[in-house]
Amino acid sequence: MNDKQTIGKAIVFIENHLYQPIVASDVAEAVSYSYYHFHRYFHAIMGETIGSYIRSRRLTQAAWDLVHSDKKVLDVGLSLYFETAESFTRAFKNRYSMTPSEYRKNGIDVLIGNRQPAQKSNKTIITYAGLTPEILRMPEIYIMGIRYKTTVAGNESLKMWQQFNNKVPPDLLLNKRYGIFETGDTCSSDIFSTDSESMAFVGIDISKNHPILNHMQIKKLCGGRYARFVHRGTVDTLIQTYHYIWGTWFPKSGYELANRDDFECYTERFTGAYDSNSEIDIYFPID
């Protein structure tokens, strides 16, 4: 991905479609990326989800229209796809600390909601300057495990790993472990948030014809070229590594993200969720 071109193209698309019923998946399609990958890339660069950005821009546009047009207040809200007068008033008041009618009456002509330019701080780049990936080719991998619902805010992975460990014979637990985030239906909506439900998968690698244990499923990870990053530290600092990958490394790398799953791999170097010396391999598919 090219940082300026890709994000710039997405923002131009949003600007040109504020008065049309676009959702986050439409923006991802406009820049020729899957929503699965693009919503996280956008969040790392812009600091908010695509849906949140669209809603923010519509509120800013509504503020402009209230002062510079003769539209009725309700028509301003409906034209920008707020479903009811109540939902428009509530969202507007949360943003501007006054109702749309009060805003118009006061003749305010200051776009309070203007956002700061998107940028990554030098501190982030310095902190992760040594996080250089290995570019390699991976064969297809078969994983036996369990699928579950989760959210970004309420990560259930540790709990699910505990359940998985209790269901698998000790000898199989020596195999490599994989954690995969799978997009769900709510991810294709402009209301995607950290509380939106998605599907995830945890499991171990097995041979293609290995018998499937009860209450387990099989998932195939496609082979191909990947960039492998190594996260060193506790699990709760993983988000910092992901911010570096999406926000700094990809825009500067010259690589294009392939439309395959990215995933985490836990080897013998993973020594526990709370061990600061623990390591997790993170694989991103590239063309």
ABEGO torsion letter per residue (X at the ends): XBAAAAAAAAAAAAAAAAABBBBAAAAAAAAGBBAAAAAAAAAAAAGBBAAAAAAAAAAAAAAAAAAABABBAAAAAAAAGBABAAAAAAAAAAAAGBBAAAAAAAGBABBAABBBBBBBBAAAAAAAAABBBBBBBBBBBBBBBBBBBBBAABBAAAAAAAAAAAABBAAAAABBBBBBBBBBAAAABAABBAABBBBBBBEBBBBAABBBBBGBBBBBBBBEBBBBBBBBEBAAAAAAAAAAAAAAAAAAAGBBBBBBBBBBBBBAABAEAABAABBBBBBBBBX
